[in-house]
Amino acid sequence: MPQLPSTMSVIDVKAPGGPEQLVLATRPVPRPGAGEVLVRVAAAGVNRPDVLQRRGAYPPPPGASDVLGLEVAGEIVALGDGVAGPAIGDRVTALLAGGGYAEYAVAAAPLCLAIPGGLSVVEAAAIPETFFTVWTNLFERGGCKAGDTVLVHGGTSGIGTVAIQLATAFGARVLATAGSGSKARACERLGAARGIDYRTEDFVAVVAQETQNRGADLILDMVAGPYVARNLAAAAVEARIVVIGLQGGERAEVDFGQVMRKRVTLTGSTLRPRTVAQKAVIAEGLRRQVWPLLAAGKVRPIVHATFPLAEAAAAHRLMESSAHVGKIVLTA
Protein backbone atom coordinates (compact mmCIF):
# COMPACT_ATOMS: atom_id res chain seq x y z
CA MET A 1 0.00 0.00 0.00
CA PRO A 2 1.44 3.41 -0.93
CA GLN A 3 2.19 5.86 1.86
CA LEU A 4 -0.96 7.85 2.57
CA PRO A 5 -1.33 11.05 4.56
CA SER A 6 -2.96 10.78 7.97
CA THR A 7 -5.35 13.69 7.43
CA MET A 8 -7.29 15.25 4.59
CA SER A 9 -9.47 18.24 3.76
CA VAL A 10 -13.22 17.70 3.78
CA ILE A 11 -16.34 19.84 3.70
CA ASP A 12 -18.20 19.75 7.00
CA VAL A 13 -21.72 20.92 7.76
CA LYS A 14 -21.45 23.12 10.88
CA ALA A 15 -25.18 22.89 11.57
CA PRO A 16 -28.28 22.20 9.48
CA GLY A 17 -29.07 25.23 7.36
CA GLY A 18 -28.02 27.21 4.31
CA PRO A 19 -24.93 26.98 2.10
CA GLU A 20 -22.99 29.13 4.59
CA GLN A 21 -22.94 26.09 6.90
CA LEU A 22 -20.49 24.34 4.58
CA VAL A 23 -16.91 24.82 5.83
CA LEU A 24 -13.52 23.37 5.01
CA ALA A 25 -12.27 21.09 7.78
CA THR A 26 -9.64 18.43 8.46
CA ARG A 27 -10.39 14.78 9.19
CA PRO A 28 -8.42 11.53 9.30
CA VAL A 29 -8.02 9.77 5.96
CA PRO A 30 -10.43 6.81 6.07
CA ARG A 31 -9.23 3.25 5.62
CA PRO A 32 -11.10 0.85 3.33
CA GLY A 33 -12.82 -2.11 4.95
CA ALA A 34 -13.46 -5.54 3.48
CA GLY A 35 -14.68 -5.26 -0.10
CA GLU A 36 -13.87 -1.55 -0.26
CA VAL A 37 -11.28 0.66 -1.94
CA LEU A 38 -9.86 4.07 -1.12
CA VAL A 39 -10.08 6.65 -3.90
CA ARG A 40 -7.92 9.76 -4.10
CA VAL A 41 -10.66 12.14 -5.20
CA ALA A 42 -9.98 14.34 -8.22
CA ALA A 43 -13.58 15.51 -8.58
CA ALA A 44 -16.92 15.03 -6.83
CA GLY A 45 -20.43 15.58 -8.12
CA VAL A 46 -22.96 17.84 -6.39
CA ASN A 47 -26.54 16.58 -6.20
CA ARG A 48 -29.93 17.61 -4.78
CA PRO A 49 -29.70 15.01 -1.98
CA ASP A 50 -26.55 16.84 -0.78
CA VAL A 51 -28.63 19.98 -0.37
CA LEU A 52 -31.30 18.09 1.56
CA GLN A 53 -28.66 16.53 3.82
CA ARG A 54 -27.10 19.94 4.45
CA ARG A 55 -30.51 21.21 5.55
CA GLY A 56 -30.88 18.27 7.93
CA ALA A 57 -33.67 16.65 5.89
CA TYR A 58 -31.82 13.63 4.46
CA PRO A 59 -29.58 11.85 6.97
CA PRO A 60 -27.03 9.34 5.67
CA PRO A 61 -27.94 5.66 5.97
CA PRO A 62 -26.50 3.68 8.91
CA GLY A 63 -22.76 3.16 8.52
CA ALA A 64 -22.28 5.75 5.79
CA SER A 65 -19.99 8.76 6.14
CA ASP A 66 -21.72 11.93 7.33
CA VAL A 67 -19.65 13.91 4.82
CA LEU A 68 -21.71 15.05 1.84
CA GLY A 69 -21.10 13.62 -1.62
CA LEU A 70 -22.58 10.62 -3.45
CA GLU A 71 -20.18 10.31 -6.39
CA VAL A 72 -16.50 10.81 -7.13
CA ALA A 73 -13.87 10.18 -9.74
CA GLY A 74 -10.20 9.66 -9.12
CA GLU A 75 -7.50 7.04 -8.56
CA ILE A 76 -7.63 3.96 -6.36
CA VAL A 77 -4.81 4.20 -3.81
CA ALA A 78 -5.62 1.41 -1.34
CA LEU A 79 -7.59 -1.85 -1.22
CA GLY A 80 -9.50 -3.45 1.61
CA ASP A 81 -9.49 -7.18 2.27
CA GLY A 82 -11.07 -9.42 -0.32
CA VAL A 83 -11.17 -6.92 -3.17
CA ALA A 84 -11.04 -8.60 -6.56
CA GLY A 85 -11.09 -6.63 -9.78
CA PRO A 86 -10.22 -3.01 -8.99
CA ALA A 87 -6.49 -2.44 -8.54
CA ILE A 88 -4.30 0.28 -7.10
CA GLY A 89 -3.70 2.89 -9.79
CA ASP A 90 -7.02 2.33 -11.58
CA ARG A 91 -8.85 5.50 -12.62
CA VAL A 92 -12.47 5.05 -11.62
CA THR A 93 -15.76 6.77 -11.06
CA ALA A 94 -17.66 5.51 -8.03
CA LEU A 95 -21.10 5.68 -6.47
CA LEU A 96 -20.96 6.37 -2.72
CA ALA A 97 -23.42 6.37 0.16
CA GLY A 98 -21.59 9.50 1.40
CA GLY A 99 -18.12 10.97 1.84
CA GLY A 100 -17.44 12.48 -1.58
CA TYR A 101 -16.69 16.08 -0.54
CA ALA A 102 -13.19 15.14 0.55
CA GLU A 103 -9.66 14.51 -0.72
CA TYR A 104 -10.08 10.76 -0.13
CA ALA A 105 -13.23 8.63 -0.12
CA VAL A 106 -14.03 5.00 0.58
CA ALA A 107 -16.09 3.20 -2.07
CA ALA A 108 -17.50 -0.31 -2.37
CA ALA A 109 -15.41 -2.11 -4.97
CA PRO A 110 -18.42 -3.32 -7.03
CA LEU A 111 -19.59 0.29 -7.40
CA CYS A 112 -16.35 1.46 -9.01
CA LEU A 113 -16.42 1.68 -12.79
CA ALA A 114 -13.52 2.47 -15.11
CA ILE A 115 -13.64 6.01 -16.46
CA PRO A 116 -14.89 5.66 -20.04
CA GLY A 117 -12.36 6.53 -22.71
CA GLY A 118 -12.56 10.11 -23.93
CA LEU A 119 -14.08 11.50 -20.73
CA SER A 120 -12.30 13.86 -18.37
CA VAL A 121 -12.16 13.13 -14.66
CA VAL A 122 -14.59 16.03 -14.11
CA GLU A 123 -17.10 14.50 -16.53
CA ALA A 124 -16.58 11.11 -14.91
CA ALA A 125 -17.45 12.53 -11.48
CA ALA A 126 -20.79 13.66 -12.91
CA ILE A 127 -21.80 10.12 -13.93
CA PRO A 128 -22.64 7.77 -11.03
CA GLU A 129 -25.53 9.31 -9.11
CA THR A 130 -27.48 10.37 -12.19
CA PHE A 131 -26.68 7.39 -14.44
CA PHE A 132 -27.40 4.83 -11.71
CA THR A 133 -30.67 6.64 -10.92
CA VAL A 134 -31.79 6.92 -14.53
CA TRP A 135 -30.83 3.37 -15.45
CA THR A 136 -32.63 1.71 -12.54
CA ASN A 137 -35.74 3.90 -12.76
CA LEU A 138 -36.22 4.60 -16.45
CA PHE A 139 -35.06 1.22 -17.77
CA GLU A 140 -35.17 -1.44 -15.05
CA ARG A 141 -38.27 -0.17 -13.25
CA GLY A 142 -39.93 1.82 -16.04
CA GLY A 143 -39.16 -0.55 -18.90
CA CYS A 144 -38.12 2.17 -21.33
CA LYS A 145 -37.94 0.76 -24.85
CA ALA A 146 -37.73 1.82 -28.47
CA GLY A 147 -40.94 3.45 -29.66
CA ASP A 148 -42.04 4.69 -26.24
CA THR A 149 -43.03 8.30 -25.73
CA VAL A 150 -41.23 9.33 -22.54
CA LEU A 151 -42.05 12.43 -20.51
CA VAL A 152 -39.08 13.60 -18.41
CA HIS A 153 -39.73 16.23 -15.77
CA GLY A 154 -36.84 18.50 -14.83
CA GLY A 155 -35.20 18.01 -18.19
CA THR A 156 -32.22 20.29 -17.55
CA SER A 157 -31.35 18.80 -14.15
CA GLY A 158 -28.48 16.36 -13.88
CA ILE A 159 -30.93 13.47 -13.95
CA GLY A 160 -33.01 15.05 -16.69
CA THR A 161 -30.10 15.62 -19.07
CA VAL A 162 -29.09 11.97 -18.69
CA ALA A 163 -32.65 10.66 -19.02
CA ILE A 164 -33.20 12.58 -22.26
CA GLN A 165 -29.98 11.28 -23.80
CA LEU A 166 -30.35 7.66 -22.70
CA ALA A 167 -34.01 7.32 -23.62
CA THR A 168 -33.28 8.82 -27.04
CA ALA A 169 -30.23 6.57 -27.52
CA PHE A 170 -32.43 3.52 -26.91
CA GLY A 171 -35.02 4.62 -29.45
CA ALA A 172 -37.65 6.40 -27.36
CA ARG A 173 -39.23 9.75 -28.23
CA VAL A 174 -38.72 12.21 -25.39
CA LEU A 175 -40.78 15.17 -24.22
CA ALA A 176 -39.20 17.15 -21.38
CA THR A 177 -40.34 19.89 -19.03
CA ALA A 178 -38.09 22.73 -17.88
CA GLY A 179 -38.43 26.07 -16.13
CA SER A 180 -37.92 28.48 -19.03
CA GLY A 181 -38.07 28.71 -22.79
CA SER A 182 -34.28 28.66 -23.05
CA LYS A 183 -34.12 25.55 -20.88
CA ALA A 184 -36.81 23.89 -22.98
CA ARG A 185 -34.67 24.53 -26.06
CA ALA A 186 -31.66 23.07 -24.19
CA CYS A 187 -33.68 19.88 -23.73
CA GLU A 188 -34.25 19.76 -27.47
CA ARG A 189 -30.54 20.16 -28.16
CA LEU A 190 -29.96 17.10 -25.97
CA GLY A 191 -32.36 15.08 -28.10
CA ALA A 192 -35.87 15.80 -26.79
CA ALA A 193 -38.47 16.01 -29.55
CA ARG A 194 -40.18 18.80 -27.62
CA GLY A 195 -39.11 20.88 -24.65
CA ILE A 196 -41.98 22.21 -22.55
CA ASP A 197 -41.71 25.43 -20.53
CA TYR A 198 -43.82 24.45 -17.54
CA ARG A 199 -44.13 28.09 -16.44
CA THR A 200 -46.00 29.10 -19.60
CA GLU A 201 -47.28 25.79 -21.01
CA ASP A 202 -49.51 23.02 -19.65
CA PHE A 203 -47.49 19.84 -20.05
CA VAL A 204 -50.68 17.72 -20.06
CA ALA A 205 -51.97 19.64 -23.09
CA VAL A 206 -48.61 19.51 -24.87
CA VAL A 207 -48.30 15.76 -24.33
CA ALA A 208 -51.80 15.27 -25.72
CA GLN A 209 -50.94 17.39 -28.77
CA GLU A 210 -47.61 15.65 -29.35
CA THR A 211 -49.12 12.16 -29.08
CA GLN A 212 -52.45 12.71 -30.88
CA ASN A 213 -54.18 12.35 -27.48
CA ARG A 214 -52.61 8.93 -26.79
CA GLY A 215 -50.46 10.13 -23.88
CA ALA A 216 -47.00 9.31 -22.59
CA ASP A 217 -45.98 5.67 -22.19
CA LEU A 218 -43.46 6.42 -19.46
CA ILE A 219 -43.13 9.41 -17.11
CA LEU A 220 -40.07 10.11 -14.97
CA ASP A 221 -41.10 12.46 -12.18
CA MET A 222 -38.99 14.18 -9.54
CA VAL A 223 -41.76 16.52 -8.38
CA ALA A 224 -44.67 14.38 -7.05
CA GLY A 225 -47.20 16.44 -5.05
CA PRO A 226 -49.48 18.27 -7.52
CA TYR A 227 -47.79 16.54 -10.48
CA VAL A 228 -49.24 13.14 -9.55
CA ALA A 229 -52.75 13.94 -10.81
CA ARG A 230 -51.40 15.73 -13.88
CA ASN A 231 -49.12 12.80 -14.70
CA LEU A 232 -52.12 10.49 -14.62
CA ALA A 233 -53.94 12.84 -16.99
CA ALA A 234 -50.92 12.84 -19.34
CA ALA A 235 -50.43 9.06 -19.19
CA ALA A 236 -51.26 6.64 -21.98
CA VAL A 237 -53.05 3.34 -21.46
CA GLU A 238 -50.57 0.89 -19.86
CA ALA A 239 -48.27 3.79 -18.93
CA ARG A 240 -45.59 3.55 -16.26
CA ILE A 241 -45.08 6.52 -13.92
CA VAL A 242 -41.87 6.43 -11.88
CA VAL A 243 -41.46 8.93 -9.04
CA ILE A 244 -37.88 9.63 -7.95
CA GLY A 245 -38.17 12.95 -6.10
CA LEU A 246 -40.53 14.90 -3.89
CA GLN A 247 -39.82 18.52 -4.79
CA GLY A 248 -43.56 19.24 -4.90
CA GLY A 249 -44.32 17.35 -1.69
CA GLU A 250 -44.75 13.72 -0.68
CA ARG A 251 -48.55 13.63 -0.51
CA ALA A 252 -51.11 13.72 -3.31
CA GLU A 253 -54.70 12.75 -4.02
CA VAL A 254 -54.86 9.92 -6.56
CA ASP A 255 -57.81 9.19 -8.83
CA PHE A 256 -57.67 5.41 -8.81
CA GLY A 257 -60.49 5.28 -11.31
CA GLN A 258 -58.06 6.78 -13.80
CA VAL A 259 -55.33 4.36 -12.69
CA MET A 260 -57.69 1.45 -13.34
CA ARG A 261 -59.11 2.69 -16.63
CA LYS A 262 -55.65 3.35 -18.03
CA ARG A 263 -54.06 0.35 -16.31
CA VAL A 264 -51.27 2.62 -15.10
CA THR A 265 -48.31 1.38 -13.08
CA LEU A 266 -47.45 4.03 -10.47
CA THR A 267 -44.15 3.29 -8.77
CA GLY A 268 -41.03 4.93 -7.40
CA SER A 269 -37.71 4.27 -5.73
CA THR A 270 -34.72 5.68 -3.91
CA LEU A 271 -31.11 4.72 -4.57
CA ARG A 272 -28.99 5.65 -1.55
CA PRO A 273 -30.45 3.19 1.02
CA ARG A 274 -30.08 0.14 -1.26
CA THR A 275 -27.50 -2.51 -0.43
CA VAL A 276 -24.16 -2.71 -2.21
CA ALA A 277 -25.34 -5.94 -3.85
CA GLN A 278 -28.45 -4.23 -5.20
CA LYS A 279 -26.45 -1.29 -6.52
CA ALA A 280 -23.91 -3.68 -8.03
CA VAL A 281 -26.64 -5.10 -10.27
CA ILE A 282 -27.30 -1.58 -11.56
CA ALA A 283 -23.56 -1.04 -12.06
CA GLU A 284 -23.32 -4.17 -14.17
CA GLY A 285 -26.21 -3.03 -16.34
CA LEU A 286 -24.48 0.30 -16.89
CA ARG A 287 -21.18 -1.40 -17.69
CA ARG A 288 -22.79 -3.58 -20.35
CA GLN A 289 -25.39 -1.26 -21.84
CA VAL A 290 -24.32 2.33 -21.23
CA TRP A 291 -20.53 2.40 -20.96
CA PRO A 292 -20.16 1.62 -24.70
CA LEU A 293 -22.38 4.64 -25.46
CA LEU A 294 -20.23 6.86 -23.24
CA ALA A 295 -17.01 5.56 -24.81
CA ALA A 296 -18.44 6.21 -28.28
CA GLY A 297 -19.48 9.76 -27.37
CA LYS A 298 -23.16 9.02 -28.06
CA VAL A 299 -24.10 9.99 -24.50
CA ARG A 300 -22.22 12.42 -22.25
CA PRO A 301 -22.63 13.85 -18.79
CA ILE A 302 -23.38 17.57 -19.09
CA VAL A 303 -21.23 19.64 -16.72
CA HIS A 304 -22.52 23.16 -16.18
CA ALA A 305 -19.89 24.45 -13.76
CA THR A 306 -17.00 23.41 -11.53
CA PHE A 307 -15.88 24.79 -8.16
CA PRO A 308 -12.85 24.05 -6.00
CA LEU A 309 -13.70 21.86 -3.01
CA ALA A 310 -13.26 24.83 -0.66
CA GLU A 311 -16.05 26.66 -2.55
CA ALA A 312 -18.71 24.02 -1.95
CA ALA A 313 -21.02 26.69 -0.55
CA ALA A 314 -20.98 28.53 -3.89
CA ALA A 315 -21.73 25.26 -5.68
CA HIS A 316 -24.76 24.73 -3.43
CA ARG A 317 -25.99 28.27 -4.06
CA LEU A 318 -25.91 27.59 -7.78
CA MET A 319 -27.70 24.27 -7.26
CA GLU A 320 -30.47 25.95 -5.27
CA SER A 321 -30.86 28.73 -7.85
CA SER A 322 -31.77 26.12 -10.49
CA ALA A 323 -29.93 28.28 -13.03
CA HIS A 324 -27.75 25.37 -14.17
CA VAL A 325 -28.19 22.92 -17.04
CA GLY A 326 -26.70 19.55 -16.12
CA LYS A 327 -24.26 18.83 -13.32
CA ILE A 328 -22.16 20.85 -10.88
CA VAL A 329 -18.80 19.36 -9.89
CA LEU A 330 -16.26 20.06 -7.13
CA THR A 331 -12.60 19.66 -8.02
CA ALA A 332 -9.65 18.79 -5.79
C-alpha positions in Angstrom: 0.0 0.0 0.0 1.4 3.4 -0.9 2.2 5.9 1.9 -1.0 7.8 2.6 -1.3 11.0 4.6 -3.0 10.8 8.0 -5.4 13.7 7.4 -7.3 15.2 4.6 -9.5 18.2 3.8 -13.2 17.7 3.8 -16.3 19.8 3.7 -18.2 19.8 7.0 -21.7 20.9 7.8 -21.4 23.1 10.9 -25.2 22.9 11.6 -28.3 22.2 9.5 -29.1 25.2 7.4 -28.0 27.2 4.3 -24.9 27.0 2.1 -23.0 29.1 4.6 -22.9 26.1 6.9 -20.5 24.3 4.6 -16.9 24.8 5.8 -13.5 23.4 5.0 -12.3 21.1 7.8 -9.6 18.4 8.5 -10.4 14.8 9.2 -8.4 11.5 9.3 -8.0 9.8 6.0 -10.4 6.8 6.1 -9.2 3.2 5.6 -11.1 0.9 3.3 -12.8 -2.1 4.9 -13.5 -5.5 3.5 -14.7 -5.3 -0.1 -13.9 -1.6 -0.3 -11.3 0.7 -1.9 -9.9 4.1 -1.1 -10.1 6.6 -3.9 -7.9 9.8 -4.1 -10.7 12.1 -5.2 -10.0 14.3 -8.2 -13.6 15.5 -8.6 -16.9 15.0 -6.8 -20.4 15.6 -8.1 -23.0 17.8 -6.4 -26.5 16.6 -6.2 -29.9 17.6 -4.8 -29.7 15.0 -2.0 -26.6 16.8 -0.8 -28.6 20.0 -0.4 -31.3 18.1 1.6 -28.7 16.5 3.8 -27.1 19.9 4.4 -30.5 21.2 5.6 -30.9 18.3 7.9 -33.7 16.6 5.9 -31.8 13.6 4.5 -29.6 11.9 7.0 -27.0 9.3 5.7 -27.9 5.7 6.0 -26.5 3.7 8.9 -22.8 3.2 8.5 -22.3 5.7 5.8 -20.0 8.8 6.1 -21.7 11.9 7.3 -19.6 13.9 4.8 -21.7 15.0 1.8 -21.1 13.6 -1.6 -22.6 10.6 -3.4 -20.2 10.3 -6.4 -16.5 10.8 -7.1 -13.9 10.2 -9.7 -10.2 9.7 -9.1 -7.5 7.0 -8.6 -7.6 4.0 -6.4 -4.8 4.2 -3.8 -5.6 1.4 -1.3 -7.6 -1.9 -1.2 -9.5 -3.4 1.6 -9.5 -7.2 2.3 -11.1 -9.4 -0.3 -11.2 -6.9 -3.2 -11.0 -8.6 -6.6 -11.1 -6.6 -9.8 -10.2 -3.0 -9.0 -6.5 -2.4 -8.5 -4.3 0.3 -7.1 -3.7 2.9 -9.8 -7.0 2.3 -11.6 -8.9 5.5 -12.6 -12.5 5.1 -11.6 -15.8 6.8 -11.1 -17.7 5.5 -8.0 -21.1 5.7 -6.5 -21.0 6.4 -2.7 -23.4 6.4 0.2 -21.6 9.5 1.4 -18.1 11.0 1.8 -17.4 12.5 -1.6 -16.7 16.1 -0.5 -13.2 15.1 0.5 -9.7 14.5 -0.7 -10.1 10.8 -0.1 -13.2 8.6 -0.1 -14.0 5.0 0.6 -16.1 3.2 -2.1 -17.5 -0.3 -2.4 -15.4 -2.1 -5.0 -18.4 -3.3 -7.0 -19.6 0.3 -7.4 -16.4 1.5 -9.0 -16.4 1.7 -12.8 -13.5 2.5 -15.1 -13.6 6.0 -16.5 -14.9 5.7 -20.0 -12.4 6.5 -22.7 -12.6 10.1 -23.9 -14.1 11.5 -20.7 -12.3 13.9 -18.4 -12.2 13.1 -14.7 -14.6 16.0 -14.1 -17.1 14.5 -16.5 -16.6 11.1 -14.9 -17.4 12.5 -11.5 -20.8 13.7 -12.9 -21.8 10.1 -13.9 -22.6 7.8 -11.0 -25.5 9.3 -9.1 -27.5 10.4 -12.2 -26.7 7.4 -14.4 -27.4 4.8 -11.7 -30.7 6.6 -10.9 -31.8 6.9 -14.5 -30.8 3.4 -15.4 -32.6 1.7 -12.5 -35.7 3.9 -12.8 -36.2 4.6 -16.5 -35.1 1.2 -17.8 -35.2 -1.4 -15.0 -38.3 -0.2 -13.3 -39.9 1.8 -16.0 -39.2 -0.6 -18.9 -38.1 2.2 -21.3 -37.9 0.8 -24.8 -37.7 1.8 -28.5 -40.9 3.4 -29.7 -42.0 4.7 -26.2 -43.0 8.3 -25.7 -41.2 9.3 -22.5 -42.0 12.4 -20.5 -39.1 13.6 -18.4 -39.7 16.2 -15.8 -36.8 18.5 -14.8 -35.2 18.0 -18.2 -32.2 20.3 -17.6 -31.4 18.8 -14.1 -28.5 16.4 -13.9 -30.9 13.5 -14.0 -33.0 15.1 -16.7 -30.1 15.6 -19.1 -29.1 12.0 -18.7 -32.6 10.7 -19.0 -33.2 12.6 -22.3 -30.0 11.3 -23.8 -30.4 7.7 -22.7 -34.0 7.3 -23.6 -33.3 8.8 -27.0 -30.2 6.6 -27.5 -32.4 3.5 -26.9 -35.0 4.6 -29.5 -37.7 6.4 -27.4 -39.2 9.8 -28.2 -38.7 12.2 -25.4 -40.8 15.2 -24.2 -39.2 17.1 -21.4 -40.3 19.9 -19.0 -38.1 22.7 -17.9 -38.4 26.1 -16.1 -37.9 28.5 -19.0 -38.1 28.7 -22.8 -34.3 28.7 -23.0 -34.1 25.5 -20.9 -36.8 23.9 -23.0 -34.7 24.5 -26.1 -31.7 23.1 -24.2 -33.7 19.9 -23.7 -34.3 19.8 -27.5 -30.5 20.2 -28.2 -30.0 17.1 -26.0 -32.4 15.1 -28.1 -35.9 15.8 -26.8 -38.5 16.0 -29.6 -40.2 18.8 -27.6 -39.1 20.9 -24.7 -42.0 22.2 -22.5 -41.7 25.4 -20.5 -43.8 24.4 -17.5 -44.1 28.1 -16.4 -46.0 29.1 -19.6 -47.3 25.8 -21.0 -49.5 23.0 -19.6 -47.5 19.8 -20.0 -50.7 17.7 -20.1 -52.0 19.6 -23.1 -48.6 19.5 -24.9 -48.3 15.8 -24.3 -51.8 15.3 -25.7 -50.9 17.4 -28.8 -47.6 15.6 -29.4 -49.1 12.2 -29.1 -52.4 12.7 -30.9 -54.2 12.3 -27.5 -52.6 8.9 -26.8 -50.5 10.1 -23.9 -47.0 9.3 -22.6 -46.0 5.7 -22.2 -43.5 6.4 -19.5 -43.1 9.4 -17.1 -40.1 10.1 -15.0 -41.1 12.5 -12.2 -39.0 14.2 -9.5 -41.8 16.5 -8.4 -44.7 14.4 -7.1 -47.2 16.4 -5.0 -49.5 18.3 -7.5 -47.8 16.5 -10.5 -49.2 13.1 -9.6 -52.7 13.9 -10.8 -51.4 15.7 -13.9 -49.1 12.8 -14.7 -52.1 10.5 -14.6 -53.9 12.8 -17.0 -50.9 12.8 -19.3 -50.4 9.1 -19.2 -51.3 6.6 -22.0 -53.0 3.3 -21.5 -50.6 0.9 -19.9 -48.3 3.8 -18.9 -45.6 3.5 -16.3 -45.1 6.5 -13.9 -41.9 6.4 -11.9 -41.5 8.9 -9.0 -37.9 9.6 -8.0 -38.2 12.9 -6.1 -40.5 14.9 -3.9 -39.8 18.5 -4.8 -43.6 19.2 -4.9 -44.3 17.4 -1.7 -44.7 13.7 -0.7 -48.5 13.6 -0.5 -51.1 13.7 -3.3 -54.7 12.8 -4.0 -54.9 9.9 -6.6 -57.8 9.2 -8.8 -57.7 5.4 -8.8 -60.5 5.3 -11.3 -58.1 6.8 -13.8 -55.3 4.4 -12.7 -57.7 1.5 -13.3 -59.1 2.7 -16.6 -55.6 3.4 -18.0 -54.1 0.4 -16.3 -51.3 2.6 -15.1 -48.3 1.4 -13.1 -47.4 4.0 -10.5 -44.2 3.3 -8.8 -41.0 4.9 -7.4 -37.7 4.3 -5.7 -34.7 5.7 -3.9 -31.1 4.7 -4.6 -29.0 5.6 -1.6 -30.5 3.2 1.0 -30.1 0.1 -1.3 -27.5 -2.5 -0.4 -24.2 -2.7 -2.2 -25.3 -5.9 -3.9 -28.5 -4.2 -5.2 -26.4 -1.3 -6.5 -23.9 -3.7 -8.0 -26.6 -5.1 -10.3 -27.3 -1.6 -11.6 -23.6 -1.0 -12.1 -23.3 -4.2 -14.2 -26.2 -3.0 -16.3 -24.5 0.3 -16.9 -21.2 -1.4 -17.7 -22.8 -3.6 -20.3 -25.4 -1.3 -21.8 -24.3 2.3 -21.2 -20.5 2.4 -21.0 -20.2 1.6 -24.7 -22.4 4.6 -25.5 -20.2 6.9 -23.2 -17.0 5.6 -24.8 -18.4 6.2 -28.3 -19.5 9.8 -27.4 -23.2 9.0 -28.1 -24.1 10.0 -24.5 -22.2 12.4 -22.2 -22.6 13.9 -18.8 -23.4 17.6 -19.1 -21.2 19.6 -16.7 -22.5 23.2 -16.2 -19.9 24.4 -13.8 -17.0 23.4 -11.5 -15.9 24.8 -8.2 -12.9 24.0 -6.0 -13.7 21.9 -3.0 -13.3 24.8 -0.7 -16.0 26.7 -2.6 -18.7 24.0 -2.0 -21.0 26.7 -0.5 -21.0 28.5 -3.9 -21.7 25.3 -5.7 -24.8 24.7 -3.4 -26.0 28.3 -4.1 -25.9 27.6 -7.8 -27.7 24.3 -7.3 -30.5 26.0 -5.3 -30.9 28.7 -7.8 -31.8 26.1 -10.5 -29.9 28.3 -13.0 -27.8 25.4 -14.2 -28.2 22.9 -17.0 -26.7 19.6 -16.1 -24.3 18.8 -13.3 -22.2 20.9 -10.9 -18.8 19.4 -9.9 -16.3 20.1 -7.1 -12.6 19.7 -8.0 -9.7 18.8 -5.8 
